[in-house]
C-alpha cells in the first residue's frame, strides 16, 4: 500500500527509525517477517534496513558475508505487534522511497487500511 509521507502515523514511524526522507510517498507492507536483501551496492542501488522495537531502533544481526561469496545468507527479521522495520537506500543513484514493514496486529492498532 502506498501512503502519503505526510500522514502523521507514517511520519512518527519514520522519525522513530531515524529516517529523514524528502519523498512524498511511503510504501507500507504488512507481513510477519522481512528478508533483508540488496544490502550490497549493485548498479547504483542499495538497500539498508532499520529495525524498531518499542519505538527505539535496535541492531540487526548481520551475516557478515562479502557480496561475492557464494555462501551469502540474507537476514530474516521476525516482526511482532511492537516491532517494525524500515527499508531505505538508493535506487539508481537517487534516494529510494522508504518502505515500512509491520505486523498485521500493528497495522490494525494504528488504523491503517491494508
Backbone as XML, in Angstrom:
<?xml version="1.0"?>
<chain id="A" units="angstrom">
  <residue number="1" name="UNK">
    <atom name="N" x="0.845" y="-1.160" z="0.000"/>
    <atom name="CA" x="0.000" y="0.000" z="0.000"/>
    <atom name="C" x="0.901" y="1.237" z="0.000"/>
  </residue>
  <residue number="2" name="UNK">
    <atom name="N" x="0.588" y="2.191" z="-0.834"/>
    <atom name="CA" x="1.344" y="3.441" z="-0.893"/>
    <atom name="C" x="0.543" y="4.514" z="-0.163"/>
  </residue>
  <residue number="3" name="UNK">
    <atom name="N" x="1.177" y="5.168" z="0.786"/>
    <atom name="CA" x="0.516" y="6.211" z="1.564"/>
    <atom name="C" x="1.322" y="7.501" z="1.472"/>
  </residue>
  <residue number="4" name="UNK">
    <atom name="N" x="0.690" y="8.593" z="1.827"/>
    <atom name="CA" x="1.365" y="9.888" z="1.823"/>
    <atom name="C" x="2.380" y="9.935" z="2.961"/>
  </residue>
  <residue number="5" name="UNK">
    <atom name="N" x="3.536" y="10.480" z="2.680"/>
    <atom name="CA" x="4.561" y="10.630" z="3.716"/>
    <atom name="C" x="4.162" y="11.695" z="4.730"/>
  </residue>
  <residue number="6" name="UNK">
    <atom name="N" x="3.118" y="12.467" z="4.415"/>
    <atom name="CA" x="2.654" y="13.496" z="5.353"/>
    <atom name="C" x="1.671" y="12.944" z="6.380"/>
  </residue>
  <residue number="7" name="UNK">
    <atom name="N" x="1.289" y="11.676" z="6.252"/>
    <atom name="CA" x="0.417" y="11.026" z="7.233"/>
    <atom name="C" x="1.125" y="11.050" z="8.585"/>
  </residue>
  <residue number="8" name="UNK">
    <atom name="N" x="0.474" y="11.554" z="9.638"/>
    <atom name="CA" x="1.153" y="11.684" z="10.943"/>
    <atom name="C" x="1.647" y="10.356" z="11.507"/>
  </residue>
  <residue number="9" name="UNK">
    <atom name="N" x="0.914" y="9.271" z="11.264"/>
    <atom name="CA" x="1.352" y="7.958" z="11.754"/>
    <atom name="C" x="2.645" y="7.549" z="11.056"/>
  </residue>
  <residue number="10" name="UNK">
    <atom name="N" x="2.703" y="7.720" z="9.753"/>
    <atom name="CA" x="3.897" y="7.364" z="8.983"/>
    <atom name="C" x="5.070" y="8.256" z="9.380"/>
  </residue>
  <residue number="11" name="UNK">
    <atom name="N" x="4.817" y="9.542" z="9.568"/>
    <atom name="CA" x="5.889" y="10.454" z="9.994"/>
    <atom name="C" x="6.477" y="10.016" z="11.328"/>
  </residue>
  <residue number="12" name="UNK">
    <atom name="N" x="5.624" y="9.598" z="12.253"/>
    <atom name="CA" x="6.096" y="9.143" z="13.559"/>
    <atom name="C" x="6.948" y="7.881" z="13.422"/>
  </residue>
  <residue number="13" name="UNK">
    <atom name="N" x="6.490" y="6.925" z="12.607"/>
    <atom name="CA" x="7.241" y="5.681" z="12.420"/>
    <atom name="C" x="8.612" y="5.955" z="11.804"/>
  </residue>
  <residue number="14" name="UNK">
    <atom name="N" x="8.659" y="6.817" z="10.796"/>
    <atom name="CA" x="9.941" y="7.139" z="10.151"/>
    <atom name="C" x="10.859" y="7.903" z="11.099"/>
  </residue>
  <residue number="15" name="UNK">
    <atom name="N" x="10.295" y="8.816" z="11.876"/>
    <atom name="CA" x="11.101" y="9.592" z="12.825"/>
    <atom name="C" x="11.704" y="8.679" z="13.897"/>
  </residue>
  <residue number="16" name="UNK">
    <atom name="N" x="10.912" y="7.711" z="14.397"/>
    <atom name="CA" x="11.429" y="6.773" z="15.399"/>
    <atom name="C" x="12.584" y="5.950" z="14.839"/>
  </residue>
  <residue number="17" name="UNK">
    <atom name="N" x="12.530" y="5.654" z="13.539"/>
    <atom name="CA" x="13.599" y="4.878" z="12.903"/>
    <atom name="C" x="14.799" y="5.753" z="12.543"/>
  </residue>
  <residue number="18" name="UNK">
    <atom name="N" x="14.666" y="7.060" z="12.684"/>
    <atom name="CA" x="15.756" y="7.966" z="12.348"/>
    <atom name="C" x="15.866" y="8.248" z="10.865"/>
  </residue>
  <residue number="19" name="UNK">
    <atom name="N" x="14.772" y="8.072" z="10.133"/>
    <atom name="CA" x="14.771" y="8.283" z="8.690"/>
    <atom name="C" x="14.302" y="9.694" z="8.393"/>
  </residue>
  <residue number="20" name="UNK">
    <atom name="N" x="15.104" y="10.427" z="7.637"/>
    <atom name="CA" x="14.740" y="11.774" z="7.216"/>
    <atom name="C" x="14.592" y="11.744" z="5.695"/>
  </residue>
  <residue number="21" name="UNK">
    <atom name="N" x="13.365" y="11.477" z="5.239"/>
    <atom name="CA" x="13.122" y="11.322" z="3.809"/>
    <atom name="C" x="12.384" y="12.530" z="3.260"/>
  </residue>
  <residue number="22" name="UNK">
    <atom name="N" x="12.769" y="12.943" z="2.046"/>
    <atom name="CA" x="12.081" y="14.043" z="1.384"/>
    <atom name="C" x="11.082" y="13.531" z="0.350"/>
  </residue>
  <residue number="23" name="UNK">
    <atom name="N" x="10.879" y="12.221" z="0.327"/>
    <atom name="CA" x="9.928" y="11.626" z="-0.608"/>
    <atom name="C" x="8.503" y="11.979" z="-0.198"/>
  </residue>
  <residue number="24" name="UNK">
    <atom name="N" x="7.606" y="12.022" z="-1.183"/>
    <atom name="CA" x="6.212" y="12.377" z="-0.926"/>
    <atom name="C" x="5.361" y="11.173" z="-0.568"/>
  </residue>
  <residue number="25" name="UNK">
    <atom name="N" x="5.867" y="9.986" z="-0.835"/>
    <atom name="CA" x="5.108" y="8.773" z="-0.567"/>
    <atom name="C" x="5.960" y="7.794" z="0.218"/>
  </residue>
  <residue number="26" name="UNK">
    <atom name="N" x="5.275" y="6.884" z="0.896"/>
    <atom name="CA" x="5.919" y="5.809" z="1.630"/>
    <atom name="C" x="5.158" y="4.528" z="1.329"/>
  </residue>
  <residue number="27" name="UNK">
    <atom name="N" x="5.857" y="3.445" z="1.170"/>
    <atom name="CA" x="5.227" y="2.152" z="0.938"/>
    <atom name="C" x="5.063" y="1.459" z="2.284"/>
  </residue>
  <residue number="28" name="UNK">
    <atom name="N" x="3.863" y="0.918" z="2.543"/>
    <atom name="CA" x="3.607" y="0.168" z="3.768"/>
    <atom name="C" x="3.297" y="-1.268" z="3.371"/>
  </residue>
  <residue number="29" name="UNK">
    <atom name="N" x="4.036" y="-2.201" z="3.957"/>
    <atom name="CA" x="3.837" y="-3.621" z="3.678"/>
    <atom name="C" x="3.533" y="-4.328" z="4.990"/>
  </residue>
  <residue number="30" name="UNK">
    <atom name="N" x="2.476" y="-5.125" z="4.989"/>
    <atom name="CA" x="2.079" y="-5.846" z="6.194"/>
    <atom name="C" x="2.514" y="-7.301" z="6.051"/>
  </residue>
  <residue number="31" name="UNK">
    <atom name="N" x="3.343" y="-7.756" z="6.983"/>
    <atom name="CA" x="3.815" y="-9.134" z="6.973"/>
    <atom name="C" x="4.347" y="-9.492" z="8.358"/>
  </residue>
  <residue number="32" name="UNK">
    <atom name="N" x="4.644" y="-10.754" z="8.556"/>
    <atom name="CA" x="5.170" y="-11.192" z="9.845"/>
    <atom name="C" x="6.689" y="-11.337" z="9.826"/>
  </residue>
  <residue number="33" name="UNK">
    <atom name="N" x="7.293" y="-11.273" z="8.627"/>
    <atom name="CA" x="8.752" y="-11.354" z="8.516"/>
    <atom name="C" x="9.240" y="-10.561" z="7.319"/>
  </residue>
  <residue number="34" name="UNK">
    <atom name="N" x="10.487" y="-10.123" z="7.409"/>
    <atom name="CA" x="11.118" y="-9.347" z="6.344"/>
    <atom name="C" x="12.462" y="-9.992" z="6.027"/>
  </residue>
  <residue number="35" name="UNK">
    <atom name="N" x="12.725" y="-10.216" z="4.752"/>
    <atom name="CA" x="14.022" y="-10.706" z="4.317"/>
    <atom name="C" x="14.839" y="-9.512" z="3.838"/>
  </residue>
  <residue number="36" name="UNK">
    <atom name="N" x="15.964" y="-9.278" z="4.485"/>
    <atom name="CA" x="16.815" y="-8.135" z="4.161"/>
    <atom name="C" x="17.705" y="-8.499" z="2.977"/>
  </residue>
  <residue number="37" name="UNK">
    <atom name="N" x="17.339" y="-8.034" z="1.810"/>
    <atom name="CA" x="18.113" y="-8.324" z="0.612"/>
    <atom name="C" x="18.573" y="-7.040" z="-0.052"/>
  </residue>
  <residue number="38" name="UNK">
    <atom name="N" x="19.535" y="-7.156" z="-0.937"/>
    <atom name="CA" x="20.017" y="-5.991" z="-1.671"/>
    <atom name="C" x="20.826" y="-5.024" z="-0.848"/>
  </residue>
  <residue number="39" name="UNK">
    <atom name="N" x="21.537" y="-5.535" z="0.166"/>
    <atom name="CA" x="22.278" y="-4.639" z="1.054"/>
    <atom name="C" x="23.675" y="-4.292" z="0.547"/>
  </residue>
  <residue number="40" name="UNK">
    <atom name="N" x="24.075" y="-4.870" z="-0.586"/>
    <atom name="CA" x="25.358" y="-4.528" z="-1.199"/>
    <atom name="C" x="25.106" y="-3.685" z="-2.437"/>
  </residue>
  <residue number="41" name="UNK">
    <atom name="N" x="26.052" y="-2.840" z="-2.810"/>
    <atom name="CA" x="25.911" y="-1.993" z="-3.992"/>
    <atom name="C" x="25.815" y="-2.850" z="-5.242"/>
  </residue>
  <residue number="42" name="UNK">
    <atom name="N" x="24.848" y="-2.510" z="-6.097"/>
    <atom name="CA" x="24.691" y="-3.197" z="-7.376"/>
    <atom name="C" x="24.104" y="-2.207" z="-8.376"/>
  </residue>
  <residue number="43" name="UNK">
    <atom name="N" x="24.921" y="-1.769" z="-9.333"/>
    <atom name="CA" x="24.474" y="-0.865" z="-10.392"/>
    <atom name="C" x="23.793" y="0.396" z="-9.858"/>
  </residue>
  <residue number="44" name="UNK">
    <atom name="N" x="24.351" y="0.986" z="-8.832"/>
    <atom name="CA" x="23.832" y="2.245" z="-8.305"/>
    <atom name="C" x="22.681" y="2.095" z="-7.330"/>
  </residue>
  <residue number="45" name="UNK">
    <atom name="N" x="22.377" y="0.880" z="-6.912"/>
    <atom name="CA" x="21.277" y="0.650" z="-5.978"/>
    <atom name="C" x="21.755" y="-0.121" z="-4.754"/>
  </residue>
  <residue number="46" name="UNK">
    <atom name="N" x="21.154" y="0.209" z="-3.625"/>
    <atom name="CA" x="21.491" y="-0.462" z="-2.371"/>
    <atom name="C" x="20.356" y="-0.239" z="-1.387"/>
  </residue>
  <residue number="47" name="UNK">
    <atom name="N" x="20.065" y="-1.232" z="-0.559"/>
    <atom name="CA" x="19.046" y="-1.108" z="0.483"/>
    <atom name="C" x="19.696" y="-1.228" z="1.845"/>
  </residue>
  <residue number="48" name="UNK">
    <atom name="N" x="19.126" y="-0.540" z="2.813"/>
    <atom name="CA" x="19.531" y="-0.729" z="4.201"/>
    <atom name="C" x="18.253" y="-0.815" z="5.033"/>
  </residue>
  <residue number="49" name="UNK">
    <atom name="N" x="18.341" y="-1.543" z="6.134"/>
    <atom name="CA" x="17.163" y="-1.825" z="6.947"/>
    <atom name="C" x="17.378" y="-1.345" z="8.367"/>
  </residue>
  <residue number="50" name="UNK">
    <atom name="N" x="16.293" y="-0.860" z="8.965"/>
    <atom name="CA" x="16.313" y="-0.397" z="10.346"/>
    <atom name="C" x="15.188" y="-1.127" z="11.064"/>
  </residue>
  <residue number="51" name="UNK">
    <atom name="N" x="15.509" y="-1.786" z="12.162"/>
    <atom name="CA" x="14.518" y="-2.492" z="12.968"/>
    <atom name="C" x="14.191" y="-1.628" z="14.175"/>
  </residue>
  <residue number="52" name="UNK">
    <atom name="N" x="12.902" y="-1.409" z="14.425"/>
    <atom name="CA" x="12.465" y="-0.567" z="15.537"/>
    <atom name="C" x="11.591" y="-1.404" z="16.459"/>
  </residue>
  <residue number="53" name="UNK">
    <atom name="N" x="11.965" y="-1.471" z="17.737"/>
    <atom name="CA" x="11.201" y="-2.223" z="18.732"/>
    <atom name="C" x="10.817" y="-1.276" z="19.850"/>
  </residue>
  <residue number="54" name="UNK">
    <atom name="N" x="9.545" y="-1.203" z="20.136"/>
    <atom name="CA" x="9.014" y="-0.320" z="21.181"/>
    <atom name="C" x="9.458" y="1.124" z="20.987"/>
  </residue>
  <residue number="55" name="UNK">
    <atom name="N" x="9.497" y="1.577" z="19.734"/>
    <atom name="CA" x="9.818" y="2.968" z="19.434"/>
    <atom name="C" x="11.293" y="3.307" z="19.405"/>
  </residue>
  <residue number="56" name="UNK">
    <atom name="N" x="12.171" y="2.306" z="19.542"/>
    <atom name="CA" x="13.610" y="2.558" z="19.540"/>
    <atom name="C" x="14.311" y="1.646" z="18.528"/>
  </residue>
  <residue number="57" name="UNK">
    <atom name="N" x="15.240" y="2.214" z="17.743"/>
    <atom name="CA" x="15.985" y="1.376" z="16.796"/>
    <atom name="C" x="16.858" y="0.357" z="17.532"/>
  </residue>
  <residue number="58" name="UNK">
    <atom name="N" x="16.914" y="-0.843" z="17.005"/>
    <atom name="CA" x="17.765" y="-1.895" z="17.579"/>
    <atom name="C" x="18.690" y="-2.414" z="16.486"/>
  </residue>
  <residue number="59" name="UNK">
    <atom name="N" x="19.790" y="-3.032" z="16.891"/>
    <atom name="CA" x="20.753" y="-3.573" z="15.939"/>
    <atom name="C" x="20.176" y="-4.797" z="15.236"/>
  </residue>
  <residue number="60" name="UNK">
    <atom name="N" x="20.484" y="-4.891" z="13.950"/>
    <atom name="CA" x="20.077" y="-6.052" z="13.169"/>
    <atom name="C" x="21.283" y="-6.976" z="13.069"/>
  </residue>
  <residue number="61" name="UNK">
    <atom name="N" x="21.094" y="-8.258" z="13.388"/>
    <atom name="CA" x="22.221" y="-9.178" z="13.251"/>
    <atom name="C" x="22.643" y="-9.289" z="11.790"/>
  </residue>
  <residue number="62" name="UNK">
    <atom name="N" x="23.926" y="-9.221" z="11.536"/>
    <atom name="CA" x="24.442" y="-9.248" z="10.169"/>
    <atom name="C" x="25.033" y="-10.612" z="9.861"/>
  </residue>
  <residue number="63" name="UNK">
    <atom name="N" x="24.904" y="-11.029" z="8.607"/>
    <atom name="CA" x="25.522" y="-12.285" z="8.197"/>
    <atom name="C" x="27.018" y="-12.093" z="8.016"/>
  </residue>
  <residue number="64" name="UNK">
    <atom name="N" x="27.445" y="-10.873" z="7.719"/>
    <atom name="CA" x="28.859" y="-10.564" z="7.598"/>
    <atom name="C" x="29.527" y="-11.151" z="6.373"/>
  </residue>
  <residue number="65" name="UNK">
    <atom name="N" x="28.750" y="-11.744" z="5.491"/>
    <atom name="CA" x="29.326" y="-12.363" z="4.300"/>
    <atom name="C" x="29.615" y="-11.299" z="3.250"/>
  </residue>
  <residue number="66" name="UNK">
    <atom name="N" x="30.735" y="-11.413" z="2.531"/>
    <atom name="CA" x="31.036" y="-10.459" z="1.465"/>
    <atom name="C" x="30.089" y="-10.656" z="0.279"/>
  </residue>
  <residue number="67" name="UNK">
    <atom name="N" x="29.948" y="-9.656" z="-0.585"/>
    <atom name="CA" x="28.965" y="-9.732" z="-1.664"/>
    <atom name="C" x="29.246" y="-10.784" z="-2.724"/>
  </residue>
  <residue number="68" name="UNK">
    <atom name="N" x="30.499" y="-11.194" z="-2.888"/>
    <atom name="CA" x="30.819" y="-12.141" z="-3.955"/>
    <atom name="C" x="31.055" y="-13.546" z="-3.428"/>
  </residue>
  <residue number="69" name="UNK">
    <atom name="N" x="30.700" y="-13.795" z="-2.191"/>
    <atom name="CA" x="30.861" y="-15.109" z="-1.589"/>
    <atom name="C" x="29.622" y="-15.940" z="-1.908"/>
  </residue>
  <residue number="70" name="UNK">
    <atom name="N" x="29.803" y="-17.125" z="-2.384"/>
    <atom name="CA" x="28.669" y="-17.984" z="-2.706"/>
    <atom name="C" x="27.895" y="-18.432" z="-1.485"/>
  </residue>
  <residue number="71" name="UNK">
    <atom name="N" x="28.446" y="-18.253" z="-0.288"/>
    <atom name="CA" x="27.783" y="-18.686" z="0.938"/>
    <atom name="C" x="26.968" y="-17.574" z="1.585"/>
  </residue>
  <residue number="72" name="UNK">
    <atom name="N" x="26.692" y="-16.524" z="0.834"/>
    <atom name="CA" x="25.977" y="-15.381" z="1.395"/>
    <atom name="C" x="24.567" y="-15.795" z="1.813"/>
  </residue>
  <residue number="73" name="UNK">
    <atom name="N" x="24.178" y="-15.427" z="3.009"/>
    <atom name="CA" x="22.839" y="-15.690" z="3.523"/>
    <atom name="C" x="22.187" y="-14.358" z="3.871"/>
  </residue>
  <residue number="74" name="UNK">
    <atom name="N" x="20.915" y="-14.230" z="3.575"/>
    <atom name="CA" x="20.209" y="-12.987" z="3.880"/>
    <atom name="C" x="19.592" y="-13.073" z="5.264"/>
  </residue>
  <residue number="75" name="UNK">
    <atom name="N" x="19.534" y="-11.938" z="5.937"/>
    <atom name="CA" x="18.976" y="-11.863" z="7.275"/>
    <atom name="C" x="17.458" y="-11.810" z="7.190"/>
  </residue>
  <residue number="76" name="UNK">
    <atom name="N" x="16.790" y="-12.585" z="8.040"/>
    <atom name="CA" x="15.334" y="-12.576" z="8.109"/>
    <atom name="C" x="14.933" y="-11.972" z="9.449"/>
  </residue>
  <residue number="77" name="UNK">
    <atom name="N" x="14.105" y="-10.935" z="9.410"/>
    <atom name="CA" x="13.632" y="-10.273" z="10.621"/>
    <atom name="C" x="12.209" y="-10.724" z="10.921"/>
  </residue>
  <residue number="78" name="UNK">
    <atom name="N" x="11.983" y="-11.183" z="12.141"/>
    <atom name="CA" x="10.638" y="-11.571" z="12.570"/>
    <atom name="C" x="9.976" y="-10.350" z="13.209"/>
  </residue>
  <residue number="79" name="UNK">
    <atom name="N" x="8.757" y="-10.046" z="12.784"/>
    <atom name="CA" x="8.035" y="-8.887" z="13.294"/>
    <atom name="C" x="6.918" y="-9.320" z="14.229"/>
  </residue>
  <residue number="80" name="UNK">
    <atom name="N" x="6.658" y="-8.496" z="15.245"/>
    <atom name="CA" x="5.508" y="-8.713" z="16.113"/>
    <atom name="C" x="4.764" y="-7.388" z="16.264"/>
  </residue>
  <residue number="81" name="UNK">
    <atom name="N" x="3.796" y="-7.335" z="17.156"/>
    <atom name="CA" x="2.945" y="-6.147" z="17.278"/>
    <atom name="C" x="3.706" y="-4.913" z="17.756"/>
  </residue>
  <residue number="82" name="UNK">
    <atom name="N" x="4.896" y="-5.094" z="18.363"/>
    <atom name="CA" x="5.678" y="-3.968" z="18.877"/>
    <atom name="C" x="6.912" y="-3.666" z="18.034"/>
  </residue>
  <residue number="83" name="UNK">
    <atom name="N" x="7.088" y="-4.396" z="16.938"/>
    <atom name="CA" x="8.299" y="-4.279" z="16.135"/>
    <atom name="C" x="7.944" y="-4.006" z="14.685"/>
  </residue>
  <residue number="84" name="UNK">
    <atom name="N" x="8.682" y="-3.100" z="14.059"/>
    <atom name="CA" x="8.529" y="-2.872" z="12.629"/>
    <atom name="C" x="9.898" y="-2.595" z="12.034"/>
  </residue>
  <residue number="85" name="UNK">
    <atom name="N" x="9.986" y="-2.715" z="10.728"/>
    <atom name="CA" x="11.244" y="-2.484" z="10.025"/>
    <atom name="C" x="11.027" y="-1.434" z="8.951"/>
  </residue>
  <residue number="86" name="UNK">
    <atom name="N" x="12.070" y="-0.660" z="8.673"/>
    <atom name="CA" x="12.026" y="0.355" z="7.623"/>
    <atom name="C" x="13.176" y="0.083" z="6.662"/>
  </residue>
  <residue number="87" name="UNK">
    <atom name="N" x="12.854" y="0.053" z="5.376"/>
    <atom name="CA" x="13.865" y="-0.114" z="4.337"/>
    <atom name="C" x="14.074" y="1.226" z="3.649"/>
  </residue>
  <residue number="88" name="UNK">
    <atom name="N" x="15.314" y="1.659" z="3.604"/>
    <atom name="CA" x="15.684" y="2.890" z="2.904"/>
    <atom name="C" x="16.911" y="2.571" z="2.068"/>
  </residue>
  <residue number="89" name="UNK">
    <atom name="N" x="17.332" y="3.486" z="1.271"/>
    <atom name="CA" x="18.534" y="3.242" z="0.498"/>
    <atom name="C" x="18.602" y="4.115" z="-0.730"/>
  </residue>
  <residue number="90" name="UNK">
    <atom name="N" x="19.256" y="3.580" z="-1.754"/>
    <atom name="CA" x="19.479" y="4.300" z="-3.001"/>
    <atom name="C" x="19.007" y="3.421" z="-4.146"/>
  </residue>
  <residue number="91" name="UNK">
    <atom name="N" x="18.278" y="4.019" z="-5.086"/>
    <atom name="CA" x="17.831" y="3.302" z="-6.270"/>
    <atom name="C" x="18.301" y="4.074" z="-7.489"/>
  </residue>
  <residue number="92" name="UNK">
    <atom name="N" x="19.147" y="3.461" z="-8.290"/>
    <atom name="CA" x="19.717" y="4.097" z="-9.486"/>
    <atom name="C" x="20.361" y="5.442" z="-9.166"/>
  </residue>
  <residue number="93" name="UNK">
    <atom name="N" x="21.053" y="5.506" z="-8.041"/>
    <atom name="CA" x="21.778" y="6.712" z="-7.677"/>
    <atom name="C" x="20.957" y="7.782" z="-6.987"/>
  </residue>
  <residue number="94" name="UNK">
    <atom name="N" x="19.667" y="7.551" z="-6.784"/>
    <atom name="CA" x="18.803" y="8.541" z="-6.126"/>
    <atom name="C" x="18.195" y="7.932" z="-4.870"/>
  </residue>
  <residue number="95" name="UNK">
    <atom name="N" x="17.802" y="8.762" z="-3.884"/>
    <atom name="CA" x="17.192" y="8.212" z="-2.673"/>
    <atom name="C" x="15.946" y="7.388" z="-3.003"/>
  </residue>
  <residue number="96" name="UNK">
    <atom name="N" x="15.873" y="6.212" z="-2.401"/>
    <atom name="CA" x="14.739" y="5.318" z="-2.632"/>
    <atom name="C" x="13.556" y="5.706" z="-1.747"/>
  </residue>
  <residue number="97" name="UNK">
    <atom name="N" x="12.376" y="5.337" z="-2.183"/>
    <atom name="CA" x="11.167" y="5.558" z="-1.386"/>
    <atom name="C" x="11.220" y="4.635" z="-0.168"/>
  </residue>
  <residue number="98" name="UNK">
    <atom name="N" x="11.010" y="5.160" z="1.036"/>
    <atom name="CA" x="11.045" y="4.305" z="2.230"/>
    <atom name="C" x="9.907" y="3.287" z="2.209"/>
  </residue>
  <residue number="99" name="UNK">
    <atom name="N" x="10.199" y="2.109" z="2.740"/>
    <atom name="CA" x="9.185" y="1.070" z="2.897"/>
    <atom name="C" x="9.115" y="0.701" z="4.364"/>
  </residue>
  <residue number="100" name="UNK">
    <atom name="N" x="7.903" y="0.706" z="4.926"/>
    <atom name="CA" x="7.686" y="0.328" z="6.320"/>
    <atom name="C" x="7.039" y="-1.052" z="6.322"/>
  </residue>
  <residue number="101" name="UNK">
    <atom name="N" x="7.691" y="-2.003" z="6.979"/>
    <atom name="CA" x="7.159" y="-3.363" z="7.119"/>
    <atom name="C" x="6.632" y="-3.499" z="8.534"/>
  </residue>
  <residue number="102" name="UNK">
    <atom name="N" x="5.373" y="-3.916" z="8.671"/>
    <atom name="CA" x="4.800" y="-4.062" z="10.008"/>
    <atom name="C" x="3.920" y="-5.298" z="10.109"/>
  </residue>
  <residue number="103" name="UNK">
    <atom name="N" x="3.749" y="-5.776" z="11.315"/>
    <atom name="CA" x="2.915" y="-6.925" z="11.616"/>
    <atom name="C" x="1.439" y="-6.543" z="11.420"/>
  </residue>
  <residue number="104" name="UNK">
    <atom name="N" x="0.570" y="-7.469" z="11.003"/>
    <atom name="CA" x="-0.846" y="-7.140" z="10.828"/>
    <atom name="C" x="-1.501" y="-6.562" z="12.089"/>
  </residue>
  <residue number="105" name="UNK">
    <atom name="N" x="-1.080" y="-7.039" z="13.255"/>
    <atom name="CA" x="-1.644" y="-6.513" z="14.504"/>
    <atom name="C" x="-1.282" y="-5.045" z="14.700"/>
  </residue>
  <residue number="106" name="UNK">
    <atom name="N" x="-0.071" y="-4.669" z="14.311"/>
    <atom name="CA" x="0.354" y="-3.272" z="14.428"/>
    <atom name="C" x="-0.424" y="-2.392" z="13.457"/>
  </residue>
  <residue number="107" name="UNK">
    <atom name="N" x="-0.647" y="-2.870" z="12.239"/>
    <atom name="CA" x="-1.409" y="-2.103" z="11.254"/>
    <atom name="C" x="-2.825" y="-1.869" z="11.746"/>
  </residue>
  <residue number="108" name="UNK">
    <atom name="N" x="-3.407" y="-2.880" z="12.354"/>
    <atom name="CA" x="-4.760" y="-2.738" z="12.900"/>
    <atom name="C" x="-4.757" y="-1.761" z="14.078"/>
  </residue>
  <residue number="109" name="UNK">
    <atom name="N" x="-3.747" y="-1.850" z="14.913"/>
    <atom name="CA" x="-3.607" y="-0.969" z="16.080"/>
    <atom name="C" x="-3.481" y="0.494" z="15.645"/>
  </residue>
  <residue number="110" name="UNK">
    <atom name="N" x="-2.780" y="0.743" z="14.513"/>
    <atom name="CA" x="-2.576" y="2.092" z="14.026"/>
    <atom name="C" x="-3.680" y="2.551" z="13.068"/>
  </residue>
  <residue number="111" name="UNK">
    <atom name="N" x="-4.692" y="1.704" z="12.879"/>
    <atom name="CA" x="-5.833" y="2.001" z="11.993"/>
    <atom name="C" x="-5.407" y="2.272" z="10.560"/>
  </residue>
  <residue number="112" name="UNK">
    <atom name="N" x="-4.427" y="1.507" z="10.083"/>
    <atom name="CA" x="-4.011" y="1.617" z="8.687"/>
    <atom name="C" x="-4.783" y="0.591" z="7.874"/>
  </residue>
  <residue number="113" name="UNK">
    <atom name="N" x="-5.451" y="1.048" z="6.828"/>
    <atom name="CA" x="-6.204" y="0.128" z="5.976"/>
    <atom name="C" x="-5.238" y="-0.549" z="5.020"/>
  </residue>
  <residue number="114" name="UNK">
    <atom name="N" x="-5.282" y="-1.857" z="5.030"/>
    <atom name="CA" x="-4.367" y="-2.612" z="4.173"/>
    <atom name="C" x="-5.149" y="-3.503" z="3.245"/>
  </residue>
</chain>
